[in-house]
Amino acid sequence: MNIKKSGVALLLSAGLLLMTGCDQAEKAAQQMLSKTAESAKQAIDDTHKAAEQALSDATGGLIEKEKPEQENEESSKAI
């Protein structure tokens, strides 16, 4: 009888340890995905800035960057 109780206790303990490990792995994966998303966003922002600078250099500053307000008004008129 004591062996069965010990076996059940051991199985329950192992299950709890396994669940705890899975929870920690999930948290680590979420943190990694968050960092990866932030890195990707930064890379996109940097690429956008570089493209704007290259366009400005190529046109000699003839094309001015539109303000977001102007873009919103123009897109509202198009709809």
C-alpha positions in Angstrom: 0.0 0.0 0.0 2.8 2.4 0.8 4.5 1.6 -2.5 1.3 2.7 -4.4 1.0 5.9 -2.4 4.7 6.7 -3.1 4.2 5.9 -6.8 1.2 8.2 -7.0 3.0 11.0 -5.2 6.0 10.5 -7.5 3.9 10.7 -10.6 2.1 13.8 -9.3 5.3 15.5 -8.5 6.8 14.6 -11.9 3.7 16.0 -13.6 3.9 19.3 -11.6 7.6 19.6 -12.5 6.8 19.0 -16.1 4.0 21.6 -16.1 6.3 24.1 -14.5 9.0 23.5 -17.1 6.5 24.0 -19.9 5.3 27.3 -18.4 8.9 28.5 -18.2 9.6 27.4 -21.7 6.4 29.3 -22.9 7.5 32.5 -21.1 11.0 32.2 -22.6 9.5 31.7 -26.1 7.2 34.7 -25.6 10.1 36.9 -24.6 12.2 35.7 -27.5 9.3 36.5 -29.9 8.9 39.9 -28.4 12.6 40.7 -28.8 12.5 39.4 -32.4 9.5 41.5 -33.3 11.2 44.6 -31.8 14.4 43.9 -33.7 12.4 43.5 -36.9 10.6 46.7 -36.3 13.9 48.5 -35.7 15.3 47.1 -38.9 12.3 48.2 -40.9 12.5 51.7 -39.4 16.2 51.9 -40.2 15.7 50.7 -43.7 12.9 53.3 -44.2 15.1 56.1 -42.9 18.0 55.0 -45.2 15.6 54.8 -48.2 14.3 58.3 -47.5 17.9 59.6 -47.2 18.9 57.9 -50.4 15.9 59.4 -52.2 16.7 62.8 -50.9 20.3 62.5 -51.9 19.3 61.2 -55.4 16.8 64.0 -56.0 18.9 66.7 -54.4 16.1 67.5 -52.0 13.6 68.4 -54.8 11.0 66.0 -53.5 9.8 67.1 -50.1 8.4 64.7 -47.6 4.7 65.1 -47.2 3.2 65.6 -43.8 1.0 62.8 -42.4 -1.9 65.3 -42.3 -1.6 65.9 -46.0 -1.5 62.2 -46.7 -4.6 61.6 -44.6 -6.5 64.4 -46.4 -5.6 63.0 -49.8 -6.5 59.5 -48.9 -9.8 60.6 -47.5 -10.6 62.5 -50.7 -9.7 59.4 -52.8 -12.2 57.3 -50.9 
